[in-house]
């Protein structure tokens, strides 16, 4: 068994650098000697073997979103205005609107006792029903894909029913997420076992 290298770390680094320098110097001397004899050097052979590639012109990128002033591909009809007088009452109108836009994603029946994720989300809705900021009061951090999906669902449901009596508001709802990817909102939940 070889003896362990007990040299100081700085000395090991210096010896490694010296070895690299020695190899580099040796290769340079060999190339110089070969050049004097007329034989092709390794670097000359490498330069000859590598063809020069011509740069291709790049095609312009396509825009992922519509330009300013243009409509999106899927227009969303503006829902009827909400008669809610408080943010708590508006929550039912908002939940019904989200359910109507995502009927195939709703968990049918009572939720099981253990859920994959539970998140509490605050949504700012202006007087025209447009979604402003979205913030998590209780984020399901263990399931970031659920957080992204919930935010996508809320943004896709824009515009919400305009809150005509109270103007802009911030409403809060709890998202109950099953492991199958289906969900319910606490406001309209069918209960939990």
N, C-alpha and C positions, 0 to 999 in steps of 0.2 A: 504494500500500500504506500503510495507516495506521501511524503510529509506535507502537511498543510502549508499554504503560502502565508507566512507570518509577516511579510513585508508591510510597511506602512502604506495606507491607501494612496498617498500622494506619489510614493515611489512606484507602485504598481501602475498608476496612470502614466507617469513619465516613461516607464519601460514600454508600455503599450504604444505610446506616441513615437518612441524611438524605433520600434519595430515597423510601424507604418512608414516612417520616413525612410528607413533602410530599404524596404520593398519598393517604394516609389523611386528612390535614387537608382536602384538596380535596374528597374524597368527603363528608366531614362537612359542609362548607360548602354543597355542592350539595344535600344532603338537607335542611339547615336552610332554604335558600332555597325549595325546593319545598314544604316543610311550611307556610311562611308564605303561599304563594300558594294553598294548598288542594289542590295536585296530589299524587297519591300518590307516596310515596318508594319507592325500590327495595327497602329493607328491609321496608316495609309490604306491598308486593306479594308479597314472598317469604314473609312470615308468613301471608298469606291463602292462598297457593297450596299450602302444605304442610299436609296433613291430619294430625291427631294420631292416632297409632296406639295402639290399646288393647293392653296387655300380655296375652298369653295365659298361662293357667296351665300350668306345666310338669308333664309326666307324671313320676312317680317312675321312677328308673333301675332297670333290671333287674340283678340280681346276675350277674356273670360266672362266679363260682365257687359251689359249694354252701356253704350256711351251716355253721357249726361243728357237728359231730355228724352231719351228713348225708353220705351216701355220694356219690361222684362218679358220673357217668353211665355210665362203663365200668369195672366192677369187674375188678381183675386178680387172678387166683387166686394164692395163695401157693405158690411152687414148693417142691419137696422140699428138705430141708436139705442143706447141703454137708458132706461128710466131710473137707474140706481141712484140713490141719494148719498150713499157712503161707499167707501172702497170695499168694505166687507160685503155689501149687497152687490157691488159690481163683479165681485169674484165669481158669482154664479153665472153671470152673463159671459164672462171671459172663459170659464170652464166649458160651458155649453158650446161656445164658438170653437174652442180647441178640439172638443170631442167631434163636432160636425166636420172638421177638416181632417180628422184622423180616425175615422170609424173602424178601420181594420186593425188598428194598433191598440184598441181598448181591451183590457182584460175583462172578460165576461164573468159575472158572478162574484162571490165573496173571495177576497184575496187570502192566500194561505198565511199561517202565522209567521213564517220567516220569509222576508223579502230580500231580493238581491241588493236593492238600493232604495234609500229614502232621501229625498232632497227637498229643501224649502227654498223657494225661489221668489224674489221680488222683481216685479216687472213694472217699469214706468210706461204709462200710456198717456199720450197727449190728447188734447181736445178733439182731434180728428180720428183717434183710434190708432195712431201710429205708435209702434213700439220704440221706446227710447233705450234707456239703459236697462240691463238685466244684471242682477247681483244675487249671489248666493248667500242666504242666511245660514243654511246648513247644507254644505256641499257633500255629495257622496264621493269623497276623494279616493276611496278605494276602487271606484269604478269611473275613471275619467271618460270612458266611451259613453257612459250614460249621461254625464254632464253635457258633453258635446251634443248628444242626440236631443236632449231636452231643450237646449238652447236653439238647435236647428228647428225643432217643432214650433217653439214660440215665435221665432223670426219668420217662419214660413206661414204662420197664421195671421201675420200682419196684412191688412189692418184689422184691428179688433173693433167691437161695437163702440162707436164714439160715446163717451160718457157726457151726454148733453147737459145734465143738471149740475155736475161738479167740475167740468172741464178736465184738465189733466190730473192724473192720480198715480199713486203707486199701490199696487195690490200684491198680496202675498198668497201663494198656494203651495201645498205640499204634494210632491210627486211620489207615488208609490209604484216602484218598479219591480216587476217579476223577472225571474231569471230567463224566461222565454223571450223577453224583449217587449212584452205587452205591459201596459200600465194603467193606472187610474189616478185621477186627481182626488185629493181628500175631500174637496168640496162636493163632488158627485160620486163618491165611492159607494159601493154596494156593501161595504163592511169588510171585516177581516175575521177569520176563524181564530 
